[in-house]
Amino acid sequence: MFQPGHHSVVSKYGVSRFGALLLAEVSDLEVRRALESLGAEPGDNLVPESWTKRNDPAATAPDIRVEGSRVEVFVEAGGKRYRLDELIRSTPESDLDLRYGGNEAWRSRFRSGCIVCNYSCPGGAVGNHTLTIRDEATERVVFRLANDFPLADGDRVRVVLRLE
């Protein structure tokens, strides 16, 4: 079950699979390769210190926002297609501006398996340009399921990532 946190889609092989909204049957590396085969440009602008120094008010790395090609994320279930922002809400309300961050250089370090992160995190393939990882660490913005969330635990869905 999704808990307030920062992972929307995580590979079932990643260490961050617990507490993610959706588990993918593929690895985050496979998703990176697929996005790049479609022409996605990775931002590759986040650094490990974005995560490791997220609680240090003097550090600037946690305030960097993910860059890269814009990505739309959809979830298909029960014959319907939902935008990711229809399934989750944030408090306070915040937009999802998802970008292909890439971050492959840090993949082996974090081993998160994160495919879609709700924040700008160096461990994820796709991140949210609107929010920094410091926003997650300070709980300035917290995500939860939408009140009318249409899926149950264990439902099989299809996740579609599309370049804007």
C-alpha positions, 0 to 999 in steps of 0.5 A: 500500500502506498504510504506518504513518501516519494516513490510512485513507481519502483522496480520489484528488484529495487530496495525501495519497493516497499511503500511504493505506489506501484511495483514494476515487473521491469528494472529501472535500467530497462526503463532508462533504455526504453526512454532513451530509445524513444529520444529522451534526453537525461538531465543527469544534473543531480548528485549523490549529495542531493540525497545524502545532505538533504537534512543539512540546511547549509547544503545546496545540492538538495535544492537542485531540481531534476532536468531532462525531457518531460515525461507523462505517466499513465496507469491503465487498469480496468479498461481505464487510463489514469494520469498519475496526478489523478491517483495521488495528491499532495499536501499542500497541492503541488503539480507533477512536472516529470522529467527524465533525470537519467541519473544512471551514474548513481544507480548502483550506489542507491540501488533503489529501483526507482522509476518515477519519483515524486521529487527531484531525487538522484536515485530515480530515473524520472523525477518531479521538477516541481519539488526538491528532495529537501521538500521530501526530507522536511515533509514540506510537501507530502503525497497520499492516495487520492480520496477516490483512488480506484485501485486495490492492493494487488491489482495488475496495471499497465504503466505507460511513460510517454515523452511530451 
